[in-house]
Amino acid sequence: MQLAFLLLSALAVLHSVLHSVLAGAAGSPGSPGRLRIVGGLETSIERFNYQASIQHSGTGQHNCGGSIVSPRWILSAAHCFYRDPSPASWQVRVGTSTWADGGVVHELDRVEAWPEFSEDDFKTDVALVLLKTAIAFDERAQPVALTSRGAAGQARPGSYGTVTGWGQLGYWLFDLPSTLRVARLRFMDPDVCTMAYSDGVPPFAETMVCASTYAKDACTGDSGGPLVSDRRVQVGIVSWGQGCAEYGRPGVFTDLSHPDVFDFIKQTMAGEDDVVEDAVEDAVEDAVEDAVEDAVEDAVEDAVEDAVEDAVEDAVEDAVEDAVEDAVERGHD
């Protein structure tokens, strides 16, 4: 009996160590590990064309999920960048069902994470990354609509949502799947979520929603990915949980309708929108100026050509008339 206990303890320690190592490599939030879609099915990017893969720029290894919310903005989780917020460390791949190839890879201009985020409580686990180049939208890459401020009805208890990603298929299965996966989860009452994590750290907070379906869950590698309602509106971001599809431990997601989260997203994106608008205005002004200059030059050239032609014609006519008159006068003489 004592030997069995020691073996179980050793396995538990080994499991913890493996997950700690994987957490650093796959965007898992430390103690409350999140790996990949558990109990779901393979799917295609055409069905969930807002899905993005956030990867290490040096290796191209998938680390976290994200969602396309504008031509240059990707929505994800703050904990994905907690240990390394440098834009140069990351790249984003969009427009492909397989995270390792296909689609288009974009470099990052900057990372904007909730400034007070801490892995001690995971409150307001939200981040936005700005791409250096805009996404060319097509059937494989499109922005997802975001829920509105305070719109709790989008994630009402008993309704269902869809989570997608390339995370682990189970707590002990460390290899990431190559193809995008999807699972349907049932939104739960906040009181149930609070009870489920009353003995744990971090506790369930007002900036979170939770969802669970038997034997289905998000897992490590899904972090930062979208939780979308049946109306195809993103209501949550994969954040944390205890285990993967563990009974009594629902998955926890950042609540996009919470005022702090919603305002952070809008204000962060608004700043760049102003820059884009200024750039567009400058481009339009430059184009108008160039067009006016070209039009003036063309008009001047045309006017000069017409004037020269008229002058030549007049000179020729005058010369001919003078010559005829001279000839007539000589004939009379």
Disulfide bonds with the S-S distance in Angstrom:
Cys64-Cys80 2.12
Cys193-Cys210 1.61
Cys219-Cys244 1.87
